[in-house]
Amino acid sequence: MTKTNTAPKPENRIVRYFKDTRAEIAKVTWPTREEGLRLSAIVFLVTVVSTIVLFGVDSLFAFVIGLLIRGTAG
């Protein structure tokens, strides 16, 4: 007569990952719709302002480099 091994089967790492992920997502305090829209508008505004500033700096550098190239070539 042999004894059967009734040790619990080790849990699959992928299954464990998804269970842990679900548990962590349940702990999150999600923003309200109004907060989400307001924060999205702020992100959009900062992105637009950053784009304009970077465009200005790039244009300035392009202009200065153009002057330097024309000045040394002529």
Secondary structure as GFF3:
##gff-version 3
##sequence-region A 1 74
A	DSSP	alpha_helix	13	27	.	.	.	ID=ss1
A	DSSP	alpha_helix	33	73	.	.	.	ID=ss2
###
